[in-house]
Amino acid sequence: MNEVTQRIDQLRHERGWTVYKLAQEADLNEQTIRNWFSNKTYPLIPAIKKICDALGITMADFFSNDGMVDLSPDKKTLLAS
């Protein structure tokens, strides 16, 4: 699995959801999600957004570690200016 599908799987497991439940909640095809997990296809941004909505998190939360958005040093400098 790539990092995105690993994150989806991690969040799914944290909620105790099956792949079927995740598919139902996100209004996605169950086989589509299974294909992500077997690296046959990869989730696109609209599908990731649906997953985030189903899980009740933002896209920033999804792509961050420990709920904190990790910015590169360059971006931190720009924000501090």
The first five atom37 places (N, CA, C, CB, O) and aatype in JSON, in Angstrom:
{
  "aatype": [12, 2, 6, 19, 16, 5, 1, 9, 3, 5, 10, 1, 8, 6, 1, 7, 17, 16, 19, 18, 11, 10, 0, 5, 6, 0, 3, 10, 2, 6, 5, 16, 9, 1, 2, 17, 13, 15, 2, 11, 16, 18, 14, 10, 9, 14, 0, 9, 11, 11, 9, 4, 3, 0, 10, 7, 9, 16, 12, 0, 3, 13, 13, 15, 2, 3, 7, 12, 19, 3, 10, 15, 14, 3, 11, 11, 16, 10, 10, 0, 15],
  "atom_mask": [
    [1, 1, 1, 1, 1],
    [1, 1, 1, 1, 1],
    [1, 1, 1, 1, 1],
    [1, 1, 1, 1, 1],
    [1, 1, 1, 1, 1],
    [1, 1, 1, 1, 1],
    [1, 1, 1, 1, 1],
    [1, 1, 1, 1, 1],
    [1, 1, 1, 1, 1],
    [1, 1, 1, 1, 1],
    [1, 1, 1, 1, 1],
    [1, 1, 1, 1, 1],
    [1, 1, 1, 1, 1],
    [1, 1, 1, 1, 1],
    [1, 1, 1, 1, 1],
    [1, 1, 1, 0, 1],
    [1, 1, 1, 1, 1],
    [1, 1, 1, 1, 1],
    [1, 1, 1, 1, 1],
    [1, 1, 1, 1, 1],
    [1, 1, 1, 1, 1],
    [1, 1, 1, 1, 1],
    [1, 1, 1, 1, 1],
    [1, 1, 1, 1, 1],
    [1, 1, 1, 1, 1],
    [1, 1, 1, 1, 1],
    [1, 1, 1, 1, 1],
    [1, 1, 1, 1, 1],
    [1, 1, 1, 1, 1],
    [1, 1, 1, 1, 1],
    [1, 1, 1, 1, 1],
    [1, 1, 1, 1, 1],
    [1, 1, 1, 1, 1],
    [1, 1, 1, 1, 1],
    [1, 1, 1, 1, 1],
    [1, 1, 1, 1, 1],
    [1, 1, 1, 1, 1],
    [1, 1, 1, 1, 1],
    [1, 1, 1, 1, 1],
    [1, 1, 1, 1, 1],
    [1, 1, 1, 1, 1],
    [1, 1, 1, 1, 1],
    [1, 1, 1, 1, 1],
    [1, 1, 1, 1, 1],
    [1, 1, 1, 1, 1],
    [1, 1, 1, 1, 1],
    [1, 1, 1, 1, 1],
    [1, 1, 1, 1, 1],
    [1, 1, 1, 1, 1],
    [1, 1, 1, 1, 1],
    [1, 1, 1, 1, 1],
    [1, 1, 1, 1, 1],
    [1, 1, 1, 1, 1],
    [1, 1, 1, 1, 1],
    [1, 1, 1, 1, 1],
    [1, 1, 1, 0, 1],
    [1, 1, 1, 1, 1],
    [1, 1, 1, 1, 1],
    [1, 1, 1, 1, 1],
    [1, 1, 1, 1, 1],
    [1, 1, 1, 1, 1],
    [1, 1, 1, 1, 1],
    [1, 1, 1, 1, 1],
    [1, 1, 1, 1, 1],
    [1, 1, 1, 1, 1],
    [1, 1, 1, 1, 1],
    [1, 1, 1, 0, 1],
    [1, 1, 1, 1, 1],
    [1, 1, 1, 1, 1],
    [1, 1, 1, 1, 1],
    [1, 1, 1, 1, 1],
    [1, 1, 1, 1, 1],
    [1, 1, 1, 1, 1],
    [1, 1, 1, 1, 1],
    [1, 1, 1, 1, 1],
    [1, 1, 1, 1, 1],
    [1, 1, 1, 1, 1],
    [1, 1, 1, 1, 1],
    [1, 1, 1, 1, 1],
    [1, 1, 1, 1, 1],
    [1, 1, 1, 1, 1]
  ],
  "atom_positions": [
    [[0.84, -1.19, 0.0], [0.0, 0.0, 0.0], [0.88, 1.24, 0.0], [-0.95, 0.0, 1.22], [1.97, 1.25, 0.57]],
    [[0.39, 2.29, -0.64], [1.11, 3.55, -0.58], [0.69, 4.31, 0.69], [0.83, 4.41, -1.85], [-0.16, 3.84, 1.44]],
    [[1.28, 5.46, 0.93], [1.03, 6.2, 2.17], [-0.43, 6.63, 2.31], [1.92, 7.42, 2.23], [-0.98, 6.61, 3.41]],
    [[-1.05, 7.02, 1.21], [-2.45, 7.46, 1.27], [-3.36, 6.3, 1.64], [-2.88, 8.07, -0.08], [-4.21, 6.43, 2.52]],
    [[-3.19, 5.17, 0.98], [-4.05, 4.04, 1.3], [-3.75, 3.48, 2.69], [-3.9, 2.94, 0.26], [-4.65, 2.97, 3.36]],
    [[-2.51, 3.57, 3.12], [-2.19, 3.16, 4.5], [-2.91, 4.05, 5.5], [-0.66, 3.22, 4.74], [-3.42, 3.57, 6.51]],
    [[-2.97, 5.35, 5.21], [-3.66, 6.28, 6.11], [-5.15, 5.99, 6.14], [-3.41, 7.74, 5.68], [-5.77, 6.0, 7.2]],
    [[-5.74, 5.72, 4.97], [-7.16, 5.37, 4.92], [-7.41, 4.12, 5.75], [-7.62, 5.16, 3.46], [-8.36, 4.06, 6.53]],
    [[-6.56, 3.13, 5.58], [-6.72, 1.87, 6.31], [-6.55, 2.09, 7.82], [-5.71, 0.83, 5.81], [-7.29, 1.52, 8.62]],
    [[-5.59, 2.91, 8.2], [-5.37, 3.21, 9.62], [-6.61, 3.85, 10.23], [-4.15, 4.15, 9.8], [-7.08, 3.43, 11.29]],
    [[-7.15, 4.87, 9.57], [-8.33, 5.57, 10.09], [-9.55, 4.65, 10.12], [-8.63, 6.8, 9.24], [-10.37, 4.73, 11.03]],
    [[-9.65, 3.8, 9.12], [-10.76, 2.83, 9.08], [-10.67, 1.88, 10.27], [-10.73, 2.03, 7.75], [-11.67, 1.61, 10.94]],
    [[-9.48, 1.37, 10.53], [-9.28, 0.45, 11.66], [-9.53, 1.15, 12.99], [-7.86, -0.12, 11.63], [-10.12, 0.55, 13.9]],
    [[-9.11, 2.4, 13.13], [-9.33, 3.14, 14.38], [-10.8, 3.25, 14.71], [-8.71, 4.52, 14.28], [-11.17, 3.28, 15.88]],
    [[-11.64, 3.3, 13.69], [-13.09, 3.4, 13.92], [-13.76, 2.04, 13.98], [-13.72, 4.23, 12.83], [-14.95, 1.94, 14.27]],
    [[-13.0, 0.98, 13.71], [-13.58, -0.35, 13.72], [-14.48, -0.62, 12.53], [0.0, 0.0, 0.0], [-15.37, -1.46, 12.6]],
    [[-14.24, 0.1, 11.44], [-15.06, -0.05, 10.25], [-14.5, -1.11, 9.32], [-15.16, 1.27, 9.52], [-13.29, -1.27, 9.2]],
    [[-15.39, -1.84, 8.69], [-15.01, -2.75, 7.62], [-14.84, -1.92, 6.34], [-16.08, -3.89, 7.43], [-15.21, -0.75, 6.3]],
    [[-14.28, -2.54, 5.31], [-14.19, -1.86, 4.02], [-15.59, -1.55, 3.51], [-13.4, -2.73, 2.98], [-15.84, -0.49, 2.93]],
    [[-16.5, -2.48, 3.73], [-17.89, -2.27, 3.32], [-18.49, -1.04, 4.0], [-18.74, -3.5, 3.64], [-19.12, -0.21, 3.34]],
    [[-18.29, -0.92, 5.31], [-18.83, 0.22, 6.06], [-18.23, 1.53, 5.55], [-18.55, 0.05, 7.57], [-18.95, 2.51, 5.37]],
    [[-16.92, 1.55, 5.31], [-16.27, 2.75, 4.79], [-16.85, 3.12, 3.43], [-14.74, 2.54, 4.68], [-17.14, 4.29, 3.17]],
    [[-17.03, 2.13, 2.57], [-17.61, 2.38, 1.25], [-19.01, 2.96, 1.36], [-17.63, 1.09, 0.43], [-19.36, 3.9, 0.65]],
    [[-19.81, 2.41, 2.26], [-21.17, 2.91, 2.44], [-21.17, 4.34, 2.96], [-21.94, 2.01, 3.41], [-21.9, 5.19, 2.45]],
    [[-20.36, 4.6, 3.98], [-20.32, 5.93, 4.59], [-19.78, 6.99, 3.63], [-19.47, 5.9, 5.84], [-20.21, 8.15, 3.67]],
    [[-18.83, 6.61, 2.77], [-18.21, 7.55, 1.84], [-18.91, 7.59, 0.48], [-16.74, 7.19, 1.65], [-18.52, 8.36, -0.4]],
    [[-19.93, 6.76, 0.31], [-20.64, 6.68, -0.96], [-19.68, 6.34, -2.1], [-21.37, 8.0, -1.25], [-19.7, 6.97, -3.16]],
    [[-18.85, 5.33, -1.86], [-17.9, 4.83, -2.85], [-18.14, 3.34, -3.06], [-16.43, 5.1, -2.41], [-18.74, 2.67, -2.21]],
    [[-17.69, 2.84, -4.17], [-17.81, 1.42, -4.46], [-16.81, 0.64, -3.61], [-17.57, 1.15, -5.98], [-15.63, 0.99, -3.54]],
    [[-17.28, -0.41, -2.97], [-16.42, -1.22, -2.11], [-15.23, -1.8, -2.88], [-17.22, -2.36, -1.47], [-14.11, -1.82, -2.37]],
    [[-15.46, -2.25, -4.1], [-14.37, -2.82, -4.89], [-13.32, -1.76, -5.23], [-14.92, -3.45, -6.18], [-12.13, -2.08, -5.33]],
    [[-13.74, -0.54, -5.4], [-12.79, 0.56, -5.65], [-11.82, 0.68, -4.49], [-13.54, 1.9, -5.86], [-10.61, 0.79, -4.69]],
    [[-12.34, 0.66, -3.28], [-11.5, 0.76, -2.08], [-10.59, -0.46, -1.97], [-12.36, 0.91, -0.8], [-9.41, -0.32, -1.66]],
    [[-11.12, -1.62, -2.22], [-10.29, -2.84, -2.18], [-9.17, -2.77, -3.22], [-11.17, -4.1, -2.42], [-8.06, -3.25, -2.96]],
    [[-9.44, -2.2, -4.37], [-8.4, -2.03, -5.39], [-7.3, -1.1, -4.91], [-9.01, -1.5, -6.7], [-6.13, -1.3, -5.23]],
    [[-7.66, -0.07, -4.14], [-6.64, 0.81, -3.57], [-5.71, 0.01, -2.66], [-7.29, 1.97, -2.78], [-4.49, 0.15, -2.72]],
    [[-6.31, -0.82, -1.81], [-5.52, -1.57, -0.84], [-4.63, -2.62, -1.5], [-6.44, -2.25, 0.15], [-3.61, -3.01, -0.93]],
    [[-4.99, -3.07, -2.68], [-4.15, -4.06, -3.38], [-3.26, -3.4, -4.44], [-5.03, -5.12, -4.04], [-2.65, -4.08, -5.26]],
    [[-3.2, -2.07, -4.41], [-2.36, -1.28, -5.33], [-2.73, -1.46, -6.8], [-0.91, -1.64, -5.14], [-1.89, -1.27, -7.68]],
    [[-3.97, -1.82, -7.08], [-4.41, -1.91, -8.47], [-4.74, -0.53, -9.01], [-5.63, -2.85, -8.59], [-4.55, -0.25, -10.19]],
    [[-5.25, 0.33, -8.15], [-5.55, 1.72, -8.48], [-5.2, 2.57, -7.27], [-7.05, 1.9, -8.9], [-4.89, 2.05, -6.2]],
    [[-5.27, 3.89, -7.45], [-4.96, 4.81, -6.36], [-6.09, 5.81, -6.2], [-3.62, 5.54, -6.62], [-6.72, 6.2, -7.18]],
    [[-6.36, 6.21, -4.98], [-7.46, 7.16, -4.76], [-7.11, 8.54, -5.31], [-7.8, 7.26, -3.27], [-5.99, 9.03, -5.15]],
    [[-8.09, 9.16, -5.94], [-7.95, 10.52, -6.43], [-8.49, 11.49, -5.37], [-8.69, 10.71, -7.78], [-9.19, 11.08, -4.44]],
    [[-8.17, 12.75, -5.52], [-8.54, 13.76, -4.52], [-10.05, 13.76, -4.22], [-8.11, 15.14, -5.0], [-10.41, 13.8, -3.04]],
    [[-10.94, 13.71, -5.21], [-12.37, 13.69, -4.86], [-12.76, 12.49, -3.98], [-13.21, 13.67, -6.14], [-13.6, 12.62, -3.09]],
    [[-12.15, 11.34, -4.22], [-12.44, 10.16, -3.39], [-11.87, 10.33, -1.99], [-11.87, 8.88, -4.04], [-12.51, 9.95, -1.01]],
    [[-10.68, 10.91, -1.89], [-10.09, 11.16, -0.57], [-10.97, 12.13, 0.21], [-8.64, 11.72, -0.7], [-11.15, 11.98, 1.41]],
    [[-11.51, 13.12, -0.48], [-12.42, 14.08, 0.18], [-13.66, 13.37, 0.7], [-12.83, 15.21, -0.8], [-14.11, 13.66, 1.81]],
    [[-14.21, 12.45, -0.08], [-15.38, 11.68, 0.38], [-15.02, 10.84, 1.61], [-15.9, 10.77, -0.75], [-15.82, 10.74, 2.55]],
    [[-13.84, 10.25, 1.6], [-13.38, 9.46, 2.76], [-13.27, 10.36, 3.98], [-12.02, 8.78, 2.46], [-13.74, 10.0, 5.06]],
    [[-12.66, 11.53, 3.81], [-12.52, 12.46, 4.94], [-13.88, 12.88, 5.48], [-11.72, 13.7, 4.5], [-14.08, 12.91, 6.7]],
    [[-14.8, 13.2, 4.59], [-16.14, 13.59, 5.02], [-16.8, 12.46, 5.81], [-17.01, 13.97, 3.82], [-17.42, 12.69, 6.84]],
    [[-16.66, 11.24, 5.32], [-17.25, 10.08, 6.0], [-16.63, 9.88, 7.37], [-17.07, 8.82, 5.16], [-17.32, 9.51, 8.32]],
    [[-15.33, 10.13, 7.48], [-14.63, 9.93, 8.75], [-14.76, 11.13, 9.69], [-13.16, 9.66, 8.49], [-14.38, 11.06, 10.86]],
    [[-15.31, 12.22, 9.18], [-15.49, 13.41, 10.0], [-14.2, 14.17, 10.26], [0.0, 0.0, 0.0], [-14.02, 14.76, 11.32]],
    [[-13.29, 14.15, 9.28], [-12.03, 14.87, 9.41], [-11.82, 15.76, 8.19], [-10.84, 13.89, 9.58], [-12.49, 15.59, 7.17]],
    [[-10.91, 16.7, 8.31], [-10.57, 17.56, 7.18], [-9.47, 16.91, 6.36], [-10.14, 18.97, 7.66], [-8.83, 15.95, 6.8]],
    [[-9.26, 17.44, 5.18], [-8.16, 16.95, 4.35], [-6.83, 17.25, 5.03], [-8.2, 17.59, 2.93], [-5.88, 16.46, 4.94]],
    [[-6.74, 18.39, 5.72], [-5.51, 18.72, 6.45], [-5.24, 17.7, 7.53], [-5.6, 20.14, 7.07], [-4.1, 17.27, 7.72]],
    [[-6.29, 17.29, 8.25], [-6.13, 16.25, 9.28], [-5.66, 14.94, 8.65], [-7.46, 16.03, 10.03], [-4.8, 14.26, 9.19]],
    [[-6.24, 14.61, 7.51], [-5.89, 13.36, 6.84], [-4.41, 13.31, 6.49], [-6.72, 13.19, 5.57], [-3.75, 12.29, 6.7]],
    [[-3.89, 14.42, 5.97], [-2.51, 14.44, 5.51], [-1.51, 14.86, 6.57], [-2.39, 15.35, 4.34], [-0.32, 14.98, 6.29]],
    [[-1.98, 15.08, 7.8], [-1.05, 15.47, 8.86], [-0.76, 14.29, 9.78], [-1.63, 16.64, 9.68], [-1.46, 13.28, 9.77]],
    [[0.29, 14.44, 10.57], [0.65, 13.44, 11.57], [0.18, 13.96, 12.93], [2.19, 13.16, 11.58], [0.4, 15.12, 13.26]],
    [[-0.45, 13.1, 13.7], [-0.9, 13.44, 15.05], [-1.82, 14.66, 15.08], [0.29, 13.69, 15.95], [-1.84, 15.41, 16.06]],
    [[-2.57, 14.87, 14.0], [-3.5, 15.97, 13.98], [-2.86, 17.33, 13.79], [0.0, 0.0, 0.0], [-3.56, 18.35, 13.81]],
    [[-1.55, 17.37, 13.6], [-0.85, 18.64, 13.4], [-0.36, 18.7, 11.97], [0.33, 18.8, 14.4], [0.21, 17.73, 11.47]],
    [[-0.58, 19.82, 11.3], [-0.09, 19.98, 9.94], [1.41, 20.24, 10.01], [-0.83, 21.13, 9.2], [1.85, 21.19, 10.65]],
    [[2.17, 19.4, 9.34], [3.63, 19.5, 9.37], [4.09, 20.29, 8.15], [4.3, 18.1, 9.4], [4.11, 19.76, 7.03]],
    [[4.45, 21.54, 8.35], [4.9, 22.39, 7.25], [6.39, 22.26, 7.07], [4.52, 23.84, 7.49], [7.13, 21.98, 8.02]],
    [[6.84, 22.46, 5.86], [8.28, 22.46, 5.61], [8.89, 23.69, 6.23], [8.58, 22.4, 4.08], [8.17, 24.66, 6.48]],
    [[10.2, 23.71, 6.5], [10.85, 24.89, 7.09], [10.62, 26.14, 6.26], [12.34, 24.64, 7.25], [10.45, 27.22, 6.82]],
    [[10.61, 26.03, 4.93], [10.36, 27.2, 4.07], [8.99, 27.8, 4.32], [10.49, 26.81, 2.6], [8.86, 29.02, 4.42]],
    [[7.98, 26.98, 4.44], [6.64, 27.49, 4.66], [6.5, 28.08, 6.06], [5.61, 26.37, 4.45], [5.78, 29.06, 6.25]],
    [[7.19, 27.49, 7.04], [7.12, 28.06, 8.38], [7.72, 29.46, 8.39], [7.85, 27.16, 9.39], [7.2, 30.35, 9.06]],
    [[8.79, 29.64, 7.64], [9.42, 30.96, 7.55], [8.47, 31.95, 6.89], [10.74, 30.88, 6.77], [8.35, 33.09, 7.34]],
    [[7.8, 31.52, 5.83], [6.87, 32.4, 5.15], [5.72, 32.78, 6.05], [6.36, 31.75, 3.89], [5.28, 33.94, 6.03]],
    [[5.21, 31.85, 6.83], [4.09, 32.14, 7.72], [4.5, 33.07, 8.86], [3.53, 30.84, 8.29], [3.69, 33.87, 9.33]],
    [[5.73, 32.97, 9.3], [6.19, 33.78, 10.41], [6.44, 35.23, 9.99], [7.46, 33.19, 11.0], [6.47, 36.12, 10.84]],
    [[6.61, 35.48, 8.7], [6.94, 36.83, 8.21], [5.74, 37.74, 8.27], [7.46, 36.78, 6.8], [5.84, 38.91, 7.9]]
  ]
}
